[in-house]
Amino acid sequence: MRAGYRAVRGASAVRVSEVAEVAVYDTGDPEVVVGEHVVVAALPSRPAALTLPGLLVLRVRDGLVVHCRDYMDGLGLVGARGGDAVSR
């Protein structure tokens, strides 16, 4: 999983400087953890820092991540890159 995230980040113009506002939620299921966070990053084409909220849902079994869902504010990223977040 780490290698996958590193590969994606390495291929992207977005440079993550911080993962902030981390909150972890108990789901009542001992295998499932939900984490909420804000990624602070920079784009070469944008002088101001970019902040994108995200949500991570993990299923852990026997100490190994067996399922991962990673959600982020994709429309926020499109807007930060100067695109139109709403396609008509």
Backbone as JSON, one array per atom type, in Angstrom:
{
  "sequence": "MRAGYRAVRGASAVRVSEVAEVAVYDTGDPEVVVGEHVVVAALPSRPAALTLPGLLVLRVRDGLVVHCRDYMDGLGLVGARGGDAVSR",
  "N": [[0.82, -1.17, 0.0], [1.9, 1.25, 0.83], [3.88, 1.56, -1.13], [2.3, 1.86, -3.4], [0.95, 4.32, -2.88], [3.21, 6.01, -2.8], [4.11, 5.77, -5.45], [1.99, 6.93, -6.9], [1.99, 9.54, -5.84], [4.55, 10.31, -6.6], [4.31, 10.48, -9.36], [2.7, 12.62, -9.75], [2.06, 16.16, -10.1], [1.35, 17.41, -7.83], [2.51, 18.23, -4.64], [2.69, 16.95, -1.56], [2.72, 18.44, 1.58], [1.88, 18.2, 4.15], [-0.21, 16.25, 6.3], [-3.03, 16.95, 7.88], [-5.27, 17.7, 10.64], [-6.25, 15.18, 11.52], [-8.58, 12.69, 12.21], [-9.82, 9.85, 13.83], [-12.24, 7.37, 13.63], [-14.31, 5.24, 15.51], [-15.96, 2.46, 14.37], [-17.51, 0.49, 15.39], [-17.19, -1.98, 14.32], [-14.7, -4.27, 14.72], [-12.82, -4.68, 12.73], [-12.87, -2.52, 11.02], [-11.81, 0.74, 10.32], [-12.23, 4.22, 10.24], [-10.85, 7.08, 8.9], [-10.44, 10.57, 8.92], [-9.14, 13.4, 7.24], [-7.06, 16.25, 6.34], [-5.33, 17.15, 3.53], [-2.5, 19.02, 2.95], [-1.05, 20.72, 0.38], [1.02, 21.52, -2.51], [0.96, 23.01, -5.73], [2.8, 23.35, -8.75], [1.85, 25.35, -10.44], [0.45, 27.08, -8.85], [0.54, 29.57, -6.44], [-0.42, 29.65, -3.78], [-1.02, 27.52, -0.92], [-2.67, 24.39, -1.18], [-5.57, 22.89, 0.07], [-7.05, 19.84, 0.74], [-9.76, 17.99, 1.74], [-10.14, 14.65, 3.0], [-11.11, 11.17, 3.2], [-10.59, 8.06, 4.66], [-11.16, 4.66, 4.53], [-10.54, 1.76, 6.14], [-10.09, -1.76, 6.21], [-8.93, -4.02, 8.44], [-7.31, -7.02, 9.0], [-6.01, -9.53, 10.98], [-3.79, -7.92, 11.47], [-3.12, -6.91, 8.98], [-3.81, -4.72, 6.24], [-6.63, -5.3, 4.49], [-8.49, -4.23, 2.87], [-9.08, -1.15, 1.31], [-10.42, 2.05, 1.05], [-10.2, 5.13, -0.43], [-11.06, 8.35, -0.29], [-11.3, 11.61, -1.67], [-11.53, 15.19, -2.01], [-12.23, 15.57, -4.99], [-13.35, 17.44, -6.78], [-12.49, 19.78, -5.61], [-9.75, 19.62, -6.14], [-9.75, 19.75, -8.94], [-10.75, 22.36, -9.28], [-8.69, 23.83, -8.0], [-6.65, 23.42, -9.76], [-7.35, 25.05, -11.75], [-9.4, 24.3, -13.37], [-12.78, 23.79, -14.56], [-15.0, 22.86, -12.23], [-17.52, 21.93, -12.6], [-18.99, 20.16, -15.04], [-20.68, 20.75, -18.04]],
  "CA": [[0.0, 0.0, 0.0], [2.81, 2.41, 0.87], [4.52, 1.68, -2.44], [1.29, 2.38, -4.31], [0.78, 5.75, -2.62], [4.44, 6.69, -3.22], [4.14, 5.81, -6.92], [1.0, 7.93, -7.35], [2.49, 10.88, -5.47], [5.74, 10.61, -7.4], [3.91, 10.76, -10.74], [1.81, 13.78, -9.74], [2.65, 17.48, -9.87], [0.96, 17.82, -6.47], [3.51, 17.89, -3.63], [2.07, 16.95, -0.23], [3.61, 18.94, 2.63], [1.36, 17.87, 5.48], [-1.53, 15.65, 6.48], [-3.46, 17.62, 9.11], [-6.64, 17.52, 11.15], [-6.54, 13.75, 11.46], [-9.55, 12.16, 13.18], [-10.07, 8.42, 13.62], [-13.57, 7.06, 14.16], [-14.65, 3.85, 15.85], [-17.15, 2.09, 13.6], [-18.23, -0.6, 16.03], [-16.69, -3.21, 13.72], [-13.29, -4.3, 15.09], [-11.95, -4.73, 11.55], [-13.01, -1.33, 10.18], [-11.4, 2.03, 10.87], [-12.47, 5.34, 9.34], [-10.02, 8.23, 9.21], [-10.72, 11.8, 8.19], [-7.92, 14.2, 7.26], [-6.91, 17.31, 5.35], [-4.01, 17.14, 2.91], [-1.98, 20.34, 2.57], [-0.15, 20.42, -0.74], [1.37, 22.61, -3.42], [1.0, 22.77, -7.17], [3.75, 24.28, -9.36], [1.14, 26.44, -11.11], [-0.38, 27.8, -7.88], [1.4, 30.04, -5.35], [-0.99, 29.38, -2.45], [-1.17, 26.11, -0.54], [-3.93, 23.73, -1.52], [-6.03, 21.98, 1.13], [-8.07, 18.91, 0.25], [-10.23, 17.04, 2.74], [-10.23, 13.28, 2.54], [-11.65, 10.15, 4.09], [-9.97, 6.77, 4.4], [-11.84, 3.55, 5.19], [-9.65, 0.6, 6.12], [-10.46, -3.02, 6.87], [-7.69, -4.64, 8.89], [-7.53, -8.38, 9.5], [-4.75, -10.15, 11.4], [-2.71, -6.93, 11.38], [-2.87, -6.51, 7.6], [-4.88, -4.0, 5.56], [-7.18, -6.19, 3.46], [-9.36, -3.43, 2.01], [-8.87, 0.29, 1.52], [-11.16, 3.01, 0.2], [-9.6, 6.44, -0.22], [-11.9, 9.37, -0.91], [-10.83, 12.98, -1.48], [-12.32, 16.22, -2.67], [-11.78, 15.64, -6.38], [-13.78, 18.71, -7.38], [-11.59, 20.8, -5.07], [-8.49, 19.52, -6.88], [-10.0, 20.28, -10.29], [-10.83, 23.82, -9.14], [-7.36, 24.35, -7.66], [-5.81, 23.34, -10.97], [-7.85, 26.03, -12.7], [-10.44, 23.72, -14.22], [-14.19, 23.99, -14.22], [-15.4, 21.71, -11.43], [-18.84, 21.46, -13.03], [-19.04, 19.94, -16.48], [-22.04, 20.93, -18.57]],
  "C": [[0.88, 1.25, 0.0], [3.44, 2.64, -0.49], [3.55, 2.25, -3.46], [1.07, 3.87, -4.14], [2.02, 6.54, -3.06], [4.5, 6.82, -4.74], [3.18, 6.86, -7.46], [1.5, 9.33, -7.05], [3.7, 11.27, -6.3], [5.41, 10.98, -8.83], [3.06, 12.02, -10.86], [2.58, 15.07, -9.54], [2.32, 18.0, -8.47], [2.03, 17.34, -5.49], [2.89, 18.05, -2.25], [3.1, 17.43, 0.79], [3.16, 18.52, 4.02], [0.03, 17.13, 5.36], [-1.99, 16.12, 7.86], [-4.88, 17.23, 9.5], [-7.09, 16.06, 11.06], [-7.52, 13.38, 12.58], [-9.8, 10.71, 12.82], [-11.37, 8.08, 14.33], [-13.72, 5.56, 14.4], [-15.96, 3.52, 15.15], [-18.01, 1.04, 14.29], [-17.84, -1.96, 15.48], [-15.19, -3.26, 14.02], [-12.32, -4.36, 13.91], [-11.93, -3.42, 10.77], [-12.65, -0.07, 10.95], [-11.69, 3.09, 9.81], [-11.61, 6.51, 9.81], [-10.38, 9.4, 8.32], [-9.49, 12.68, 8.31], [-8.01, 15.33, 6.24], [-5.48, 17.25, 4.83], [-3.66, 18.57, 2.52], [-0.9, 20.08, 1.53], [0.13, 21.67, -1.55], [1.33, 22.11, -4.85], [1.99, 23.76, -7.77], [3.07, 25.51, -9.96], [0.35, 27.33, -10.15], [0.49, 28.25, -6.71], [0.88, 29.69, -3.95], [-1.08, 27.88, -2.19], [-2.57, 25.63, -0.88], [-4.32, 22.83, -0.36], [-7.18, 21.15, 0.59], [-8.49, 17.98, 1.37], [-10.33, 15.64, 2.15], [-10.75, 12.35, 3.62], [-11.03, 8.82, 3.68], [-10.72, 5.71, 5.21], [-10.97, 2.32, 5.02], [-10.3, -0.59, 6.8], [-9.14, -3.73, 7.16], [-8.02, -6.0, 9.48], [-6.17, -9.01, 9.79], [-3.56, -9.21, 11.21], [-2.38, -6.45, 9.99], [-4.07, -5.75, 7.04], [-5.37, -4.9, 4.43], [-8.11, -5.45, 2.5], [-9.13, -1.96, 2.33], [-9.72, 1.07, 0.53], [-10.64, 4.39, 0.55], [-10.42, 7.46, -1.0], [-11.29, 10.74, -0.67], [-11.72, 13.93, -2.26], [-11.8, 16.43, -4.09], [-12.17, 16.93, -7.07], [-12.91, 19.86, -6.88], [-10.26, 20.8, -5.8], [-8.65, 20.07, -8.29], [-10.04, 21.81, -10.25], [-9.48, 24.45, -8.86], [-6.43, 24.35, -8.86], [-6.32, 24.27, -12.06], [-8.92, 25.5, -13.63], [-11.83, 24.08, -13.74], [-14.66, 22.73, -13.51], [-16.75, 21.14, -11.86], [-18.85, 21.37, -14.54], [-20.48, 20.06, -16.95], [-22.2, 20.2, -19.87]]
}
